[in-house]
Amino acid sequence: MRTRQDELTLEEMLSDPIVLLLMRSDGLNPDDVRAALEMAEKTQRSRMAGIRDRRQAGQKVVTIRFGEKPSAPRS
């Protein structure tokens, strides 16, 4: 049951009949999508931990966000 949200939860999305049809046509199933998202989350957490560790060690870190120009290195 939905409350005051603008976006679907992952489980709501993966149980939506239209989404299921699209995934099936692409040869995917909800477990494939969950596994891909879990892997992406672990990768992102690992990268963020590496950046934090380098900053704490006093190393310069340059981050570039999509559509932005590189900023000056931060310590």
N, C-alpha and C positions, 0 to 999 in steps of 0.2 A: 504494500500500500504506500502510495506516495504522500509525502507531506509537503511542506512549503519549500520545494527545491526547483531550481530551473533546469537542472541536468539530471539525466538518468544515472543511477548507480551502475556499476559494472554488471552486476547480476541482472538488473532490469534490462540492460541493453542486450546481454547475451541470451535472454529468454524472450526477446521480442521476435514475433514470427517473421517480420520482414527482414530483420538482421540475420536470423537463422537461415532464411532462404538465400540471402546474399552470400553468407559464409559458405553454405553448402555449394553454391554455384562456383565458388572459388576453391573448393576442395578443403575447406577449413571446418573445424568444429569449435565449440566454446572452450574446450580444454586446450586447444592450440593457442587460442587468443590469450587465455589466462597464463599459460606458460611463457609466451612471448612478453607479456606485460611484467611478469615476475622477473624475467631475465633483465629487462630494461631497467626495472627498479633497482635490482642488485648492482647493475653496472653503474647507474647514476650515483647510488650511495657510495660505491667504491671510489668513483672519481672525486666526489665531494670530500670524502675522507682524505684522499691523497692531497687535494688542494689545501685542506685545513692543516694537514701535517707539514706540508712544505712552508706554509705561512708561519706556523709555529716555530719552525726551524730557522726562520729568518730568510728563507729563499724568496726571490722575486717570483710573482705569479702574474701572468697576463691572461686575462679571460676575454674572449670575443663572443658576443652574442650576435645571433643572426641579424643582419641588417645594420649593424653598428660598426663603427671604425674602432680599431684596437685602442684601448686606453693605455695610459702610462702604467708601467709595472707597479704593483702594490706590494709592500712588505708585510 
